[in-house]
Amino acid sequence: MTGNRRPTIKTVAARAGVGRTTVSRVVNGSELVSADARARVLAAIKELNYVPNSVARGLVTNRTNAVALVIPESESRLGSEPFFAALIRGVSGALAESRTQLQLMLVRDQAERDQLTESVATRRVDGVLLVSVHSEDRLPGMLEEMDLPTVLAGRRDAGERLSYVNADNVGGATAAVRHLLDSGRRRIATITGPLDMDVGRSRLAGWRAAHGEAGVPARELLVEAGDFTEEGGEHAMRLLLERVPDLDAVFAASDLMAVGALAELRRQKRRVPGDVAVVGFEDSVLARHTNPPLTTVRQPVEELGRTMARILTDITQHGASRQQMTLPTELVVRESS
């Protein structure tokens, strides 16, 4: 393909080695296509970023009144992390107001990625809400290239081009660590989120910023990467205690990792908060039921989901332009610090 010419059904047919009728059947969801031909057509659509002409004329007359909530995580993560349940509640509540159907899609392997590609290419949904975005994930770029309205929960980096709704991760983490410093703690460890995610990097930046404000060195020995799971928090806490046995506080970048950290501290007979203060991030239902109850940073997860859905509805139904929002966070002090 040369210049900036938009790929046509003929281009897709030639690339896939099939007739135009076969491409048309795939695009329109017909069952009268072999699995092999369908796979080749979808591969060509993806490679060429082909958008059917009916879509190119405008979504106004071609809406499906359905959007996909895409979560590139496993079922076990979806079930174990309160964040996802709260986000889904917010999204579904807002979409119900506009009578828009929600399709939940877990993208765990190549087959499910191909299924998403087919849904996007054939415009079975009007737009996508994408959660759990990693820096190298190709999904946001693919959705952007296919010109499908997309709203992210979080962002890939500070230069994000797509619409997104984010929590104030830097500000929230700074407030958490400032609270620990103000209470006299000086050897404050952090268990970060995945550092290939903006949320992980931003909460680590907040940990560093609070130390900088207080003129206290932020020692890299006190940083251990986690993965937002309870097991990850427990493992990271163990490594931190091996490296810095006299640490006196830990800021975990999620409540679930803080729960893991508390378990490891109990195992090693460390008193919380007497020996080690613990602060989490999210203020999920878990935070009120730990022993002791967890100091944490409240992020409005349901509101984040509602806002994502409303932005996407504005784009798909009213032609609104890109929107990027950051929601405030709040420190909630309980007995763990």
N, C-alpha and C positions, 0 to 999 in steps of 0.2 A: 504494500500500500504506500502511495507516494503523497507528498504534501499533507494537507490537513483534511482530505476528503473523508467523510464519514463512511464507515463500512456499511455495505448493503447486504440484503439477503443473498444476493448473487455472490458477493465476496465470501460470505460465510459458507455457502454451498461449495464453492471452489476449494476453500481451505479444508473443509471436512471431507471432500470427495463424495458428496451426495448431491441429489437434485434439490432445486429450490422448494419443491413441494414437501420434501422431507424436513427441511429447515422450518418451513411454515408450520408443519405438524408439531414439531418439538416446541416451537415458540408458543403455540396455542394449546399445549398440554395434551395433544392427542395421544391415545394409546396405540395408534396404528404405526408404530415405529419400533424397529428392533433395538435391543439394549445396546448393541455395538454402534449402530448409527446414532442413537441418542447421545451416547458418550462422546462420539467424535464431533457432533454438532455443538454440544455444550463446551467442549474443549476449544473449538474454534470461536464460539461466542465470547468465552473468557479471554482468549488470546487477543482477539480483535476489539474487545470492549464494545461489541455490537449492541445497540439499543433498537428494538423494533420501531418501525416508523410510526405505528399507532401511538407509541409513547412519546416519540419526538414531537408529535403534534401538540402534546400537552396532556397533563395528568387530569385536567378538569373533567374530561368526558371519559376517562379510562380508569377512574379510581376503583379500587377493590374494597375500600373501607376496612382494610386489614393492615396491621403493621407487625413486624417481627421484632421480638426482643431476643437478641442473640447473645448468648453467654458461652464463651469459649473455655468452659471448665467442665469437670466431670460431675456426674450425678451426686457423688459423695460430697464434693465441695459445695454443691448447690444445697444439699440437705443439711450440712453441718454448720454453715456460716450464716448467722442471723442477718447479715448485710443483704444477702440475696432475697430472703423472704420479705424484708421491709421494702426493698426496692420494687419488687413485683407488686406488692400491695399498692404502693404509690402510683405505679404505672397503670395498673388495671383500673384503679379508681378514677384516674383522670380520663382514660380512654372511654370508660363507661359513659361519662358525661357527653361525649361526642358520638356515641354509638359506633365506636370503632372496635373491630375484633382484634384481639391480641393473640399472636402465634408465638409460643415459646420455642426457641430453637437452641439446643445445646450443640456446639461444634467441637467435637472431641477428636475427630479423626478426618482423614481425607474424604471419606465417603460422605460424611455430614457436611464438610466444606463444599463438596460438589453439589449436594442437595440445596445448600444455601445459594450457590451460584446460579442454579437452575431457577430457583424462586425469584431471584433478582433479575435475571436475564429475561424471564418471561413475565415479569411484573405481576407476580401473584400477590405481592404486597406493595403498598404505597410508599413505605419507608421502613427504616431500620433504627432500632435503639440498640446500641452496642455497649456491652458492659465488660469490665475486666480487660482493659486495653494495655497490651505490652508494646514496647517501642518498636520491635521488629515484626510485629503482627502485620501480615499483608492484607487482612480483611478491610481495615479502614481505607487504605489506598485503593483497593479494588472497588469498594462501594463509591468512593469519590470519582474514580474514572468512569464508572457506569452511570454517573449522574443521578444516583438514587438518593433522595433525601435521607440524611443520616444524622443522628444525635448521639454523642458519646457520653457515657458516665465517666467523668474524668477526661483526661487528654493524653496524647502521646508525649508532648513536650510543650514548652512555652510558645512555640511557633505554630501551634495547632491551626489547621485551616478549616476543619469541620466545626459544625455547631457542637457545643458541649455544655454540660452542667457539672460543676466541680464543687467540692467543699474547700474551705480555706485550710488546706493541709499544713502549709508553712506556719500560719498564724496559730492554728490549734496546737501544733507541736511545740511552738515557742512558748505558748502559755503554760503547757504542761510542764516543761522543763524549768521555766521561770518559777513556777510554784514549788518545785523540788529545791531549787537553789535558794529561794526565799525562806524555806524551812530549815536551811542549814546543811543540806546535802551537798557534797562536793565531788564525789566519785560516782557520777551518774552514767550508767550504761544505757545503751539503746539497742533494742531488737528491731531492725528495720523491716519494712515490707520488701518485696522483690525489687531490686534496683534497676531492673529493665522496665519498671513502671514509674510514671511520673509521681504517683501517690507515694511510692516508696522513697524516691529521691527527695520529694518535697518535705516529707515528715522528718527525714534525716537532716535536711537543710534547717528545719525549725529547731532541732536539737542543737545544731551548731550555732544558730543565731542567738539562742538564749545564753549559751556559754559566752559568746562574744560580748553580749550586752553586759554580762556580769564580770567580765574580765577574768573568767576561769578557763584554763586551757581545756579544749575539747580533745581528749586523747583518743586516737584511733584504736587503741587497745580495747576501748570500751564500746566499740561498734561491732555488732554481729548481725549478719543478714538472716532474715527469716522469710517465711512464705505465706504468712497470714493464717497458718493452721495452728491448732493447739500443740501438736507434736513438734512443729517447727519452733514454737516458743519455748517448749521444754528443752529441746536440744540446744538452742542458742543460749539459754540461761545457764546450762551446764558448762558450755564452752567459756562463757564470760566469767563464771566463778573459778574455773581452772586458771584463767589468765590473770584475773584481778580479784583475788579472794576477799579483799577488804572493800569491794564496791559497796556503796551504801544506798543506791537507788537504781531503778531501771524504768525507762520509758519504753513500753512496747507499742509498736505502731498499729496494733489492733487489739481489741478486747480478747479475742480468741487466743492470740499469742500471750497476752498477759495471764490468762488462765493457765497456760502451759508453764509460764515462768513461776507462777505461784506454786504449782505442783512440785517443780524442781526445788524451789526454796524450802518447801515443807520437807521434802525428802532429805535435804541437807541440813535440816534442823535450824534454818534461819528464821527468825521472827519477823513478821510483817505487821506493822511498819517499824518495829523496834530496831532490827538489824538492817533491813533493806525495805525502802519504800517502793511501791509499785504503782505506775500509772499506765492506763491503756488509752485506746482511741476508738470511739464510735458511740459509746453509751448504749450498747445493745442490752437486751434483757438479761444477758449473762452478768453484767456488771453489778446488778443489784443482788445477785445470789451467790457471789463468791464469798470466801471466808478468809479475810474480812471483806466487806463490800468494797468494790473497786473504784478508786478515783479514776476518772477518764475524761476524754474530750467528747462532748456530744456533737455528732454531725447529723443533720436532719435528713436521714436516708429516705424516708417516705416522701418528704418534700422534694428531694432530689429526683426521685422517680416521677412524681407528679409534674415537676417542671420540665423534665425531659419530654414527657408525653405531650404536654401543651405546646412546647416549641415545635415538635414534629408535626402536630396537628395544624399549627399556624402555617408551617411550610407547605404541607401537602394539600390543605384545604383552602388556604388564603394567599398562597404565593409569597409568604414572608421570606425575608432574606436570612442569612446566617445569624445565629445568636449564640453568644458565649457568656455564661453566667457563673459566678462563684458565690456559694452560699456561706453565711457565717457559721462559725463553730463556737462552742461554749465549754469552759472547764467546769466539770462537776466534781466537787471534792467530797470524798467519802473516807472510810476508815483506813484504807490501804496506804495512805500517805500522811 
